[in-house]
Amino acid sequence: MSGEHPGRAELGNVVVGVDGSPSARTAVLWAAAEADRRGSRLHLVHAADTDRRALFADAETIQEVREAGRDLLARTARLVAERFPDLDVTGELGRQEPLSALRSAAGARGTIVVGHRGLGGFATLMLGSVGLGVAARADVPVIVVRGERNGPGTASVTAAVRGVADLDWLPLAAAEAQAREAALRVVSVWNVLTQVGSVATMLDDLDGIARQRVSETQAVAERIRRLHPGLVVDHHVETGTSSAGILVEASARTDLLVMGRGRRPLGVGRSLGRVAHSLIHHAHCPVEIVPRGFVTRTTDEGDEGGDGGDGDEGEGGGPAAAPGPSAAPGTH
């Protein structure tokens, strides 16, 4: 844990998908609160998918889609302004399909927020066509807003880790906790069934493997404590036969659950593991998926990415400002 691991992470601007569904409305308000905590911009994105639609729809239909998108963005901006009048809000009517539009809008450092199910441009989000695609393929953190909690928060953020390799994304979870003035709970799940019959059990006993996991989790937590001296950091190793089940249960006792996104075998392509997939569908709180190496990459680059809308332009040449109820995001 020397120089190869990153220092403190910075939270970027927040980009949220807008489609008019109840789930998206919940996600927008959650994203607005998140942007307010970060002191950052909130960028609303409605993926009108007009580039593809233009291949089979007439000009009048495309114009209707654009007008409906502008109206939706304007109504959503007013909704946010009612709750967060001082928040910097912009809007973008994207020409692309949702996955590409959100990734472009997030840039290099933004955070993408989506609801757990959708309508229209996000029609199959619950089944994973868009939501899982964004989480699996985005180069930036993705938060899927789940849970029905309406009461006070738990003042805690939970990070699911396996070992020291997670230090390439864990500082982001610490930054999330600090922004909330919350504690960070570092949890490692040791699934006994994954060890039974393995080569490791022939060379060592299960108690020894368990002690090693505890030691690694403690070392990871201590690194975060050094990075954030004022942050309360707890660490736990949970033992069970279902990693996903333990983390889903833990999600009922935290405000945000953060985990790293794994890599495919042999390092080919991007994917969500079984545990992440289960959490996105069953967690009791929002779930943040962070690409491995994200903190290291953004720390090394030192650029100004992630300002929502710095990617591909929206309809008419770029995102439109929406600072208050009277502003109507749309085309220029």
C-alpha positions, -999 to 999 in steps of 0.1 A, spaced: 0 0 0 26 25 -11 26 50 -40 8 27 -63 -25 35 -45 -43 68 -49 -48 96 -23 -80 113 -15 -107 113 -42 -128 142 -54 -165 139 -62 -174 151 -97 -206 167 -110 -238 147 -111 -255 135 -143 -290 120 -140 -312 103 -166 -347 118 -170 -375 99 -187 -407 109 -169 -412 77 -149 -418 77 -111 -385 60 -107 -366 86 -126 -383 114 -106 -371 97 -74 -336 94 -89 -336 131 -100 -345 143 -65 -319 120 -50 -293 132 -75 -302 168 -67 -296 162 -30 -263 145 -39 -252 174 -60 -261 198 -32 -240 178 -8 -211 179 -32 -215 216 -40 -215 206 -77 -237 209 -107 -267 187 -115 -270 179 -152 -303 165 -164 -301 143 -195 -331 131 -216 -320 106 -242 -344 113 -271 -325 89 -294 -334 111 -324 -304 99 -344 -318 64 -346 -354 75 -348 -346 96 -379 -339 64 -398 -376 54 -398 -396 84 -385 -407 115 -405 -396 150 -396 -429 158 -378 -425 129 -355 -389 138 -347 -400 174 -339 -427 161 -316 -401 139 -298 -379 169 -293 -406 192 -280 -418 165 -256 -382 161 -244 -378 199 -239 -410 200 -219 -399 171 -197 -366 187 -190 -382 221 -182 -407 204 -158 -379 184 -141 -358 216 -137 -387 233 -120 -392 203 -97 -356 205 -87 -356 243 -82 -386 240 -58 -365 217 -35 -330 231 -42 -334 267 -53 -296 275 -51 -285 244 -70 -268 249 -104 -289 228 -128 -284 223 -166 -303 202 -191 -295 183 -222 -317 168 -249 -295 140 -262 -296 128 -298 -282 94 -288 -297 64 -271 -296 65 -232 -263 46 -226 -242 67 -250 -260 99 -240 -253 94 -202 -217 83 -208 -210 113 -230 -226 138 -206 -206 124 -176 -173 131 -192 -142 118 -174 -151 125 -138 -189 129 -135 -212 105 -116 -242 90 -134 -274 85 -115 -303 64 -128 -336 50 -114 -341 13 -110 -368 12 -136 -380 34 -164 -403 44 -193 -398 56 -228 -360 60 -235 -353 38 -204 -381 13 -210 -362 -18 -199 -341 -4 -171 -356 -28 -146 -345 -57 -167 -310 -43 -172 -309 -32 -209 -299 4 -199 -293 4 -161 -271 -26 -161 -254 -15 -193 -245 18 -179 -232 3 -147 -212 -23 -165 -197 -1 -193 -194 34 -179 -159 48 -172 -172 67 -142 -192 58 -111 -228 49 -116 -255 51 -88 -287 31 -92 -313 47 -69 -331 20 -50 -350 18 -17 -382 33 -4 -367 49 28 -385 82 36 -373 87 71 -340 100 85 -308 85 71 -285 62 89 -255 86 87 -234 58 72 -219 47 39 -210 10 34 -182 -1 11 -180 -37 1 -144 -48 -3 -123 -79 -7 -87 -67 -1 -60 -42 -7 -67 -41 -44 -99 -22 -36 -79 9 -26 -80 19 -63 -117 29 -58 -123 29 -20 -113 66 -15 -144 75 -35 -166 58 -9 -147 77 18 -154 110 0 -191 101 -2 -192 95 35 -174 127 42 -198 147 20 -226 133 41 -208 138 74 -214 101 79 -193 71 90 -178 48 65 -183 11 72 -158 -11 53 -173 -46 50 -157 -77 36 -178 -108 30 -160 -141 34 -180 -168 17 -169 -201 31 -182 -220 2 -158 -203 -22 -129 -219 -3 -141 -254 2 -123 -278 -22 -99 -251 -34 -61 -254 -36 -60 -229 -8 -77 -252 17 -51 -279 9 -23 -255 18 -38 -237 48 -68 -241 72 -100 -221 70 -92 -202 102 -59 -191 87 -77 -178 56 -102 -160 77 -75 -143 98 -58 -132 66 -91 -116 54 -95 -98 87 -60 -85 85 -64 -72 49 -97 -55 58 -81 -39 88 -52 -27 67 -75 -12 40 -96 6 67 -64 20 83 -53 34 49 -86 53 46 -83 65 82 -49 80 73 -63 97 42 -93 111 62 -82 117 98 -116 131 108 -137 104 92 -151 76 114 -141 43 97 -154 9 110 -143 -24 95 -160 -58 96 -156 -92 81 -190 -110 76 -190 -147 72 -218 -166 53 -227 -187 23 -241 -159 2 -221 -127 -4 -250 -111 -22 -275 -120 5 -253 -105 33 -248 -73 14 -285 -69 5 -292 -73 42 -265 -47 50 -281 -23 25 -311 -19 48 -288 -3 74 -270 23 54 -276 53 32 -254 42 2 -237 10 -6 -205 13 -27 -186 -14 -45 -160 -18 -72 -168 -31 -106 -149 -63 -115 -132 -73 -147 -140 -102 -170 -117 -132 -169 -84 -126 -187 -91 -88 -185 -113 -89 -216 -143 -65 -217 -164 -51 -189 -190 -67 -168 -210 -67 -136 -204 -96 -112 -232 -117 -97 -231 -97 -64 -233 -63 -81 -261 -76 -103 -281 -88 -73 -276 -55 -54 -288 -34 -83 -320 -55 -83 -326 -61 -46 -307 -36 -24 -327 -14 1 -306 17 -6 -289 33 -36 -260 13 -50 -228 30 -64 -207 9 -88 -172 23 -93 -149 12 -121 -117 -3 -107 -88 21 -111 -112 51 -114 -96 71 -85 -61 63 -97 -69 74 -132 -86 106 -123 -59 115 -98 -32 110 -124 -50 128 -151 -57 159 -131 -81 172 -157 -114 191 -154 -136 163 -168 -171 154 -155 -187 188 -160 -220 175 -172 -226 181 -209 -189 183 -218 -193 152 -240 -214 151 -271 -237 180 -277 -274 178 -272 -301 188 -297 -293 221 -312 -257 224 -301 -253 217 -264 -269 216 -229 -292 244 -220 -289 261 -186 -318 256 -162 -310 276 -131 -345 282 -119 -382 275 -124 -384 299 -153 -357 282 -172 -366 256 -198 -338 232 -207 -338 223 -243 -323 234 -275 -307 268 -281 
